[in-house]
Amino acid sequence: MDNVKQTGRVDSSQLLDWARRLQALAQTGLAYTKDPYDVERYKNLRQIAAEIMTSSAASVPVSLIESFTGELGYATPKIDVRAAVFVEDKLLFVKERSDGRWTLPGGWADVGDSPSVAVVKEVKEESGYTVVARKLAAVYDRDLQGHPPMPYHIYKLFFMCELVSGTPQASIETEAVSFFSEYLLPPLSLSRVMPKQIAHLFDHHRHPEWPTSFD
């Protein structure tokens, strides 16, 4: 509420945060309540959250908002896993078809997979390479990292991975695969990775003794 008190206005990021909290309350309430009147109240609360989100996050696709407001069960953060695969001091990137920009291979962790299994699968699917996850380098709250807004509250897990075998191969989601040096990076897909995260992973590569970083 400090932003409101100081300026008299509410910025879009604050509105998005409130909408996500309302949605989480409504989703969790619907998961547990048996009272039909409360069910109706929570559904109305969820609709209000969706309307706030739509008005406050113009850059978020409507399909994502609709998917978010249809979530069921107790509301928890989603998990995004990313792989840092180094070969001769160059880092593996994939070019996303959705925005034409580059990111570390990765994506949502699937139910039933451990985080390390999920990241290995994502690398194989998006790049064609087989890797082994060797170390959890960082666990970040996406909201604190400067990414463009998303309707979900997301934790990002970055793994240091070792290349085992394979050849570069694009996929349904990616149109190119390549390794880049630290000082010749491609245009990044900022919804997925930030320059400071890439820099931190290069530092981890140079200092394998470093512990896991976290927010």
C-alpha positions, 0 to 999 in steps of 0.5 A: 500500500506504500505506493498508493500512499506516496503517489495517490496512484497505483502502477500496473505492477502493483495491480498485477500483484493484487490480482494474483493474490486475489486469484490465489485466494479464490482458487484455494477457497474453491479447492476447499469450500463445500458451501455453495454460497461460498463457491459463488463468492469465490468465483466472483472474486476470481472474475474480479481478479481476471478483470484487474489482471486484464486491465493492468497487464496489457503485455500478457496474452489473454490466453495466459490470463484465461489459463491462469484463472482456470487453475484448480487446487491450492494456489502455489508458484509455478516452476520454470527450469533453465539449463546452463550448458557450457562448452569451451567457455561458450553457453548454449542458447536456443532461439524461440519461435514465439518471439524470435529471441534467444534463451537458455533451454528450459520451460515449465517443470512437468508434474511427475518429474523432479526438477533435474529430470525436467531440465534434462528433458527440456534441453533434449526437446529444445536443442537436441543435446543430451545433458546431465544436471550437475548443480543447482546454481540459482533459485530465483523469484521471477518477480524480483528479477525484472522480467516482463509481467506474467499472471503466474507467480513463478520460481526460476531454477537454473541448473549447471549441466554437462553436455554428454552427446547429441547434435543441434536440432530445432524443435516445435518451440525453437528455430535455432540452436547455438553456443555464444561467448559471454561478450557476444550474446544474442538478443535475449528473450527477457520473459525467460532470461535476463542479462544479469542471470546469464552473467551470473551463470558465467561467474558460476562456470568460472567458480564451480565451488560457489554455493547455490544463489537464491532470493 
